[in-house]
Amino acid sequence: MDLKFFKKSVPTLIIMAFFSVGMIFAIYTLLTPEKKLPVFNPADVNPKLVDESLVHIRRNHKVADFKLINQNGEIVTQEDYKDKIYVTDFFFTRCMTICPVMTNNMGKLQEVFKNDDDIKFLSLSVTPEMDSIPILKEYAIKKGVIDAKWNITTGDKKHIYELARKSYFAVLDEGDGGLQDFIHTENFILVDKRRQIRGFYDGTDSKDIERLILDIKILQNESK
């Protein structure tokens, strides 16, 4: 074997090797589509979760405008979530079953995205007549809520229940938001910057919380 020829060929072989690796990576990137989250319209969701007046809708569903009051007595509307990705849940402060787990998991999400201005959180009380602003404030402090990231809210019961049933598709049971109506759900709902629903998650399940974290990051990349 001619060693001189081999030595002269080494740089060429190295360049060819790097070129080959680059080509393989480029082809893999082109052939591997970037993951995108589905957009959920009423027709895509379990019919039991959807108000019967909406089940036929297959496109352009958006979360309705809302007007709520947070732990600081401030009015909260869609404007506070404009151009934000956010996670919503429904809870009540006296709940001793699923709500503490859900709130702790929402707190974990808050910690993960604490320094990310794109991400916010919204919790709506299902017993607004009992969850007054002082009670919500005490609850928020106890749970480590960052005011700029996470609104813990109360408001008109009929309005909140309509949001749960007709906007977020969070609950299975039917009702009119009246005195005897009560909803209790473990669902976390992921909403994008266009007010579209992009995912449903069990707020009491640690694996679903991990999935939600990954999906939020996918949604961030999608919106860039």
N, C-alpha and C positions, 0 to 999 in steps of 0.2 A: 504493500500500500504506500502511496506517495504521501508522506507526512506533510510536506510543504503544501500540497494541494488541499489536504484536509484542514490545515490551519487557516488557509486563505478562505476556505468555505464556511468556517464556523460563524463569522458575523452574518453571512447570508442566511445560514440555517436558523440563527437566532431571530433574525428579522422575519423570516417566513413563519417561524413558530408563533411569534407575537401576532403577526397578521392573521394567521389561522384561528388563534384564540379569539381575536377581535371579531372576525367574521362569524364564528360560531355564536358568540354572545349577541351580535347584532341580529342574526337570523332568529335566535331564540326569543329575543325581545320583540321582534316583529310578529312572530308566530304565536306569542303568548299574550292574549288580550288583557289589558288592564282591567282588574276587577271593578265592577260597578254595582252599587246597591240597587235593588228594585225600587220603583216608585209605587206606593200602594194607593189604589183608588178603591172606592167602596166595593166594586165588583170583585176585587182581588182578595178581599178579607173574608174570614169566616162570617157567613150571613147572620149568625147569632149575635155578632158584635156590631152589626150595622142596623141603623134605623131603617125600617121597611121602605121609607120614602126615598132612600138613597141607594138601595141595593143594585139598581140598574145602571148606576153611573160608572163608566169605565175610564174616564180621563178627566184631567184638570181639577182633581179634588185638592183643595187647600184648606188649611186650618182657618176657621172663621176668626174674625176680629173678636177680641175679648177686652174686658175691662175688669180688673181685679184690684185688690188692695194688699200690699205686702206687709212684712213684719215691722216695717218702719212707718206704716201708715201712708205710704206713697201709692199713687195710682200706677198700675202696671198695665200696659197695652202691647199690642203687636209692635208698636214703634220701639219698645225697649228690646225687642228681639229681631229688629230689622237687620238683615245681612248677617245673622248669627245662625249657627247650628245649635240646637238645644234638645235637651231630654226633659220630658214631662212625666209626672206621676200624680196619682190621686191618693190622699192619705187623710188621717185625722190624728190630732195630738194625743187623744185618750186611748188610741188603739194599742193593745198589748200583744197582738199576734204578729201579723206580717209587716205592719208599718215600721216598727223599730228596725227590722232587718233592711227594709227598703231604704229608709232614711240613712242608715249606716252605709249602704252600698252607694247611694247618691253622693254621700260624703267622700267615698273612695274615688268616685268619678271626678268630683270637684278637686281632689288632691292631684289626680293625674293631669288634669287640664287647668290647674290653678293659674299658670302663667300664660295661658293661651286665650287671647281676647276673642277668638272666633267662637268659643264654646261657652254656653250658659245653661242654666237649669231652672225648671219651673215646677213647683209643687202646689197643687190645688187642694184645699181642704174640702172633704165631702160632708163635714158637719160645720159649715160656716157660721151657723147661729151660735155655736159653742166656742169656736176657735176665734176669739177676739184678737185684736192687734196686740195687746199686752201678752196674751197667751202665746201667740205666734212668735213674738219677740223673745220671750223666755225660752221657747222651744228652739229657736234659731241659734241663740247663744249656746245653749246646752249641746247642740249638734255641730257646733263649729261652722255655721253657715257664713260664707263670705258674701256680704251684701251685694257687691258688684257682680258676683257670679250667679247667685242663686236666690230667687224670689220664693218665699214661703207665703202663700196667698189665701185670702178669704174673699168673700164677695156674695153676690146674689146666688142662692142655691139653684134656682131654675137655670140660670145662666151657666153655672159650673157643670150641672148635670147634662145640659144640652151639649156643652163642649165635649164632655166625656163620651157621649153617645153619637153625636153627629159630626164631630171634628176629629177626635183622636181614636175613636173606635176602641175604647179602653175596657168596656164592661159588657158582660153577657146579658144581664137582666134588663127588662124593659121598665119604664117608669116615666113620670112626668115632672120629677123634681119637687113634688109636693111634700107635705109634712111627713107622710109615712114612707116616702121613697128613700132608699139608702143603697149606695153602691160601695163595694169593697173589692178592689182589684190589685193584683200584684204587678200589673203591666207597667213597663217603662216604654215610652214611645219616643223614637228618634225623628226629629223634624229638621229639614234642611233649610237653606237660606231662602228658598222659594216658598216656604210654608207647606211643603209636601212631606207626607209621612214616608220614611225610608226604612223603618224597622220596628219590630215589636220584640220585647225581651221580658223575661221573668226577673223582676227586681229583687227576688229573694234567692236567686240561684247564682252562685259565684262564677260558674262557667259561662252563664249568659252575660254576666257583667264583663267578663274578659272578651267575649264576642262583641259586646257593645263598644268597648274601648277600641278594638280593631276596626269596627265598622265606622266609628267616628273619624278615625284616621283615613280610612278609604274615602269617606265623604269629603274630608278636607282636601285630599289630593284631587278629587273629582271637580271641586269647585275652584281650583286654582286656574 
